[in-house]
């Protein structure tokens, strides 16, 4: 399901947990865009994409896809921004089952796809403001001139889902989820948040009288979870029954 179809019309778009940009790169681009991620590796990658795409591409093409390099970068970090970005791309895209544990061979197509994505992402990121803060501090850094500006601004959040393991530097605890709800409800903006139907999340939704759209189910060997979209505005789709 295309989650962005549930978004209200907006001229300015804010995203508090950018990650790999899965939503941002797959929705229509707004006139003004502000995206944030506290992960320094992600922030660095997109800064390099914006400022030095040519060198990033050239060094990536010269990079040997080898086990020696894989093992070296698993144990060592880089300080040079371009090398740091290439290390991040290598470990996050060439691992077996998408995990940075074991190098996956036969990955020539992966390299070609990644190069194409680098070019497309660089073009799409043109004019986008990228921030590197804890989500609690983002709105403090955005100078809204008046309520009219807030009327055409929309904020989307795809945080680390409560009660799950993830690839973020920090896992979310209940206090983090509570702080996020508080931040959004006090922002004066229309907003949406992706989450699972975790009991604490459903409790917050009910107490705050928010709206929910059922997105779908994720099933693995251990459990079955319903993915939802929480909003502070009415949508035209059927709402999830959280009672």
Secondary structure, DSSP 8 states (H G I E B T S, - for coil): --GGGGS---SEEEES--TT-TTGGGS---SEEEEE---HHHHHHHHHHHH-HHHHHHHHHH----HHHHHHHHH----SHHHHHHHHHHHHHSBGGG-TTSB-SS-HHHHHHHHHHHHHHHHHTTT-EEE-S-GGGTGGGS---SHHHHHTEEEEE----TTS--SSSS---HHHHHHHHHHHHTTTSEEEEEEE--HHHHHHHHHHT-EEEEEEEEE-SS-EEEEEEEESS--SS-B----
